Amino acid sequence: MIGRPASTLIDGPAGHIEVVVEEPAAKPLGLAVVAHPNPQMGGTMDNKVVHTICRAFVLAGWRAVRFNFRGVGRSEGEWDEGRGETMDLLAVVGHHLSDPDMVGHPLALAGFSFGGAMAAQACARLTEVAALRPGVVAPSELVLISPAVSRFDVPVVPQHTLIVEGEQDDVVPLTHILDWARPQGLPVTVVPGTGHFFHGQLPRLREIVLRHLRGVAE
């Protein structure tokens, strides 16, 4: 993608994982790892919604890391129906949290569509492990944009999770998001008149995420 930082390769469970790291203007407040939509439908880390989420985190002062799931771009391996992809996300988190600059800093997970489902699964996994193993960092923030709740297993998420959905989403319909969120008592931010990919509404999406993150920091 023109204008983005060059990607690098890190070790993952299925081979190399391709990542892009974007830094804020000052010392990072924390680490944000952002997951992309379904690779089987052309999803990559250069998706415009993923880029928008990353920009919001960077503007809010976070180090933003996006990556290609296995089998996408320069990432090695093959599609694993969400199982191995969750492990890819956890490997990216582990690699970047090992940076001395990130010690003691909060972790945020985010994702769009399929990536939202993977971020929620990884959040649940890390939260469970952190309760049993001192030193493991549980995510303090979770941002889900049109998470694929009707296509993949999306677990219960923390009450402070930011969930954003397009009113006219025909990939993950709003009714499915509400049916998933309702039993948990989760609020859902709905962007009127937009579909799954937020065409023409990306600046608004960025501001919703940025406003949420700045509110957390206050």
N, C-alpha and C positions, 0 to 999 in steps of 0.2 A: 504494500500500500504506500503510495507516494506521500512523503512528509512524515512518516512515522519512524521512530528509532529502529535501527537494525536489530534483527532478531538474533538470539543466541541459543545454544543447545545445552540442556541439562540432562542428567540421568533420570530415567523413569522406570516404572515396572515392566514396560514393554520395549525399552530402548530409549533413544533420545527423545526429549520433548522440546519443541520449539517455543521459546518465550520472548516476549517483548516487555521491557521494563520502562516505565515513565516516572520521572521524578518531579516533585513539586519544587517551587522556587526556593523554599527554605528547608531546614531539616525535617524529614518526614514525621508526621504524627503517628503513623502506623503503617501496616502493610495491608493492601487490598488485593485480593486475587479474584479475577473476573473470568467466568466461563462462558463459552460461545454456544450458539444453537446447534441443532442436530447435524452432525457431519453427513448423515445419510441424505440430507436435504440441502447440502451445499454450505452448511454452517462452518465458519472459520473465525479465528480471532480478529480478522479484519472487518467483520460485520459492523455496520454503522451503529447499531444499538450498543454493541459491546464497546466500540470506540467512545460513544457518548457517555456510557457509565464510567469508563476510565477517566475521561476528561473531568467529570464531576468530582471524582475522588482526588485527582491531582489538584484541581482548583481549591478543594477543601483541605489540602495539605498532606495528603496521603501518597505513599509510593504505590503506584498501580501496576500490577503484573497481569498480563493476559497471555494466553498460551493456546496452542493447537492441540486438541485431543489426539490420541493415537490414530495414525493413518491419515492425518491431515497435514498438508504442507510438508515441512521437514520432520515432523514427528513420526517416529517409527511405530510399528505395530498395526493391528487391525481392529475394526469396530467390534465392540464387546457388549452392545446392548445396554450400556450404562454401568455395568459392573466394573470393568477395567477403567472406564472413564472417570469414575469416582476416585479410583486409586491414582489416576494421573493427576487429578486436582490435589489430592493429599500430598503427592510427591512434590508438586510445585510449591505448596505451602511449606512443607518441611525444608526444602532447599533454601527458600528465601528467608525463612525464620532463623536459619543458621547464621545469617549475616550478623556480625557483632552490632551493627547499627540498629538492628531490629530487636535486640534483647530488651525485654521489659516493655515493649511497645504493643499496642492492641492489634488484633487481627480482624479484618473484615472479609467476608465472602460475598460474592455477587454473581449473578448469572441471568442470562436471557433465554427464555423458552426451555429447551432441553438443558441448557447450562444452568438455568434456575433450579431445575430438579436436581442436578448434580451438586449444586452449591448447598441446597437444603440437606441432601444426604450426607455430604461432607461435614456440614455443621453439626448434624446429629452425632456423627461418628466422633468428631473431635470433642464435643461436649461430654459424651459418654466416657471417653478415654481420660479426659482431663480430670474427671471426678475421681478416677482411680489412680492416676499416675501424676504425682507432682512434677511440674516442669512442662507438661503438655499444655499448650495454649488453646483455650476454647475461643471461638469467635465472639467478639463483643458486638459486631454489627453484621446483619444479613440483609442484602438488598436483592429482591427477586422481581424481575421484569417479565410479565406474562409467563410465569413458570408453567411447564408442561404437565399440569396436574392430572389431565385426562389421558395422558399417554405413558407416563412413567410414575413410579412410586415416589410420592413426595411426602416425607414424614411431617409430623407436628413440628412447628418452628417456634422460636421465642416470640413473646408478645410484642417486642419492640421492632420486629421485622418490618421493613418497608416493602410493600407489595404494590406494584403499579401495573395497571391493565388498560388496554384500549377498549373503548366502548364497543367498537365494531370488529373486534378480533374474531376472525373466522377460522383460525388455526387452533387456538385455545380459547373457546368462547367464554365471555364474561360469566355466564351462568355456571360454568364448570369451576371457575375461580371462586365464585361466591359459595358454591356448594362445598368446596374444600375449606374455605376460610371460616364459614359460619359456625361449625361446631367448635372451632378454636376461639371464637370471639375476636377474630382478627379484622382490623380495618383494611379496606382496599381502596387505594387511590385510583380513580377512574378518569382517564383522559377522554373527553367527549369527542365523538366524530372521527376517531382514528382506529386503524386496524393493527394487526399483529406487529408490523414493522415500524409503526409510528412515523409513516411518511408525512413530511411537512410538520411534524411535531417533535422532532429531535431536540431543538432548543428548549422546548417546554419540559421534555423529559429530563434533560440535563439539569434544569433549574429545580425540578421536584427532588431529584436525588441530592443536589447540592444543598438545597434548603434543609433537607433532612439531616445531612451530615453536619452542617453548621449548627443546627439545633442541638445535636448530640454533643458537640464540642463546647457549647456554652454552659 
